[in-house]
C-alpha cells in the first residue's frame, strides 16, 4: 500500500475518476498491478498474472491472505516462530493462542491430519484443548500398539491317566493364556 501511495497509484483501489480517460486508466491499472505483483513470491504471483484491475487484484489478495482464520494465523505464526533469535530478557507474555499454535507447529508431519482437525471451523484455538487432544491422541496410539502386540494362545497338552483312560479316548486339556508385550 505504501508503494502505491509513493508512486501515486493508490487511486486505482477506488472507482475510476471521471477526469481520467479509459486508455490512461488502463495504463495506470496495469502499472499498479505490476507493482503489486512485484512484491509477491514467485509461487503466489502466477495465479494473479492475468489480472488487469488493481482493485480486483488487491481484493483477491486481501480475501486470501488477510482473513483472520485459524489457518492463516497458524501459517503466519509458523513463519514467526521458525525465526531463530537469541534469548533476551523480554517482559513479554505469550498469549494462549500463540502457545497453542506454536505447539501445533512443532508437531511432525504425521500429525497434519490432527492439526487440520483441531483448526477446522474455529476462530480461536486454545492451548488446553490442543494439549488435551494431543494427550488423547497419544493414548489412543499407545492403546492400539498394545492391542496389536498382545497375542493370545491356547495350548493343549494331552495327558493320559493310565491305560484304561487311553483306551476310552479320554484326554484332559490344560488351557493357558499367554500374553506378550
N, C-alpha and C positions, 0 to 999 in steps of 0.2 A: 504494500500500500504506500509506504514511504517513497519508494522509487517511482511509482506512478505520480505521486504529488511532485516530486523533484522534476520529473520530465513533463509536468503539466498535462498528464494523461488521465488524471483522476476523473475527468468529466465523462469518460466512457462507461463508468459504473452507474451513471444516471441515464435518463432518456435523452435522445438526440435533441440538442438545442435547435431552435428554428433558424438561427442565423448561420448555420453551417450547412453547406450543400452535401448531397449524398456521396459524391466522389471523395470529398475531403473527409467526411465522417468514416467512410470505409477505410481510408488510408490510416486515420488515427486509430481506429479499432484494430487493424492488423498490426500496427506498431505496438499498441498496448498488449495485445495477445502474445506477440513475440517477447515482449518484456516479461510478462508473467511467466511464460513457459521457460524462459532462460533461468529462472530460479527453481525449477522443478528438477528432481533427479531424473536420470535417463529413463528408468522404468516407469516413472509417473508421467513423463512427458508424452509418450506415444499415444495414449488413449485420447489426448486432447489436441493432437496436431492439426486436425481439420477444423477446429472451432475458430470462427472469424469474428465472433461477437465477444468482446472483453467482458461485458456484463454477464453473459451466459456462462462464459468460462469461469469467471470469478464465483458465481453462484454454485456451479457444479463442484468446484474445489471446496467451497465452504460447506456444502452439504456432505461431501465425502469425508473431509478431514477436520472440520471444526465442530461437528456434533459432539455432544458430551456423553457418548456412550461408554460403557464399561470397556468395550474392546479398544476404542481409541485411547482411552486413558491408560489401559494396560500397555498398548503399543508405545505411547509417548513416555510412560514411566519406565518401560523396559530400556528405552534408549537412555534415559536419565540415569538409571541405576547401574547400567553397564559401564558408565564412565568410571575410570579409576581416579581416585583422588587420595591425597594424603590426609590422614586424620588430623583434625584440629579441634580445639576447644570451642565448639559452637553451642550456643544455648538454643538449639532448635528442637522442637517437639515434632516428631514424625506422626502424621495423622494415621488413624486406624486403617483407613482405606489404603494408604500408601504401603503400610506394612503388609496388608493382605495381598496387594498386587505385587509387591516385592517377593513375597513368599511364593506366589504362583509363578512368577518369572524365574525363580530359582529351580523349579522342578525340571527334571529331564523330559525329553521329547515324548516319552511313552505316557506322560500324564496330560498331553494336549487335550485328549477327549474329556478328561475330568475338568480341566481348566475351562474348556468351552462350556461344559455343562454348568459349572458354577457361575459363569458370567452371563449366560444366555438370559435375556429379558430383564436383567437387573439394572437399576440406575445407580445402585450403591452396593459396594462389596464390603463385607465386614470380616475382620480378622478372625473372630470367634467362629463364624460359620465356615470359613475356609479351613481353619485348623480342625474343626470337628469333622468336616468332610474328608480331610486327608487322613485323620486317625481312623475313621470308619473304613475308608478305602484300604488302608494298610492292614487292618484287622481282617477284612474280607479276603485279601490276598493271602495272608498267613493261614487263614482257615482253609482256603482252597488247597494250598500246598500241603497242609496237614492231612486233609481228606484224601488227596491223591497219593500220598506216600504211605498211608496205612494199608496194610493188607491183612485179610482175614483168611485163615486156612483151617480146614477141618482135617485132622489127622486121625485115621482109623487104624488101629492095631488089633489084629485078631489074636485072641488068646483062647486056648482050649483048656478045659479042665478034665483032663483025663480022656481015656479012650471012648467012654460012653458019650460024652458031650460032642466029641468029634464026629462020631458016627451019627448022632442025631442032627448034626449040622448046626448046632447052636454055637454061635461065636459072640463074645461080648466086645463091645466097642468102647473106646475111651475117646471123648471129644475134647479137643483143646482149642483154644483161640490164641492165635499168635498175632501180635501187633508189633510192627516195626516202624520206627520213625526215621 
